[in-house]
Amino acid sequence: MIQQKPEKLDQTWFLDIDGTIFKNKSNLELDRIIKKDKYKSYLSEELLEGVKAWFQKLSPKDIVIFVTAREKRHSAHTEKALRKFGIKYKQIIYGINAGPRVLINDIKPADSNPMNRDIETAFSVNLKRDAGFNKVPVCFL
Ligand SMILES: [Mg+2]
């Protein structure tokens, strides 16, 4: 019998923005910066250490969705900054709570996936604020 090589399952990443990929800023700070620097405000964003390299290592089939407490009024500023740094993503969900983020998903049974084993599908990483991405893996399977 020919054993089929297990295929990797594509991942979806839900990433915070402030203190995680960009140096932390509050909505009030963003308001002040945008008022002062207008359309050039996005230039004030600082990409944290290891973030660019992490995105470069990510599988092109993986999906990134940003989830952020930044208000929707900061979307032009935020998206220009992401473009400036060449950060690729599928969607941004603005205006969520700044408190804990909880992901719930079912375990994929062995007979339903190419890896032939039960696969846990919910993971989390807590990062020290503004510490960067150097310790974040690009695969959880
Ligand atoms: Mg944050």
Boltz pocket constraint, residues with backbone or C-beta under 6 A from the ligand:
constraints:
  - pocket:
      binder: B
      contacts: [[A, 16], [A, 17], [A, 18], [A, 19], [A, 20]]
      max_distance: 6.0
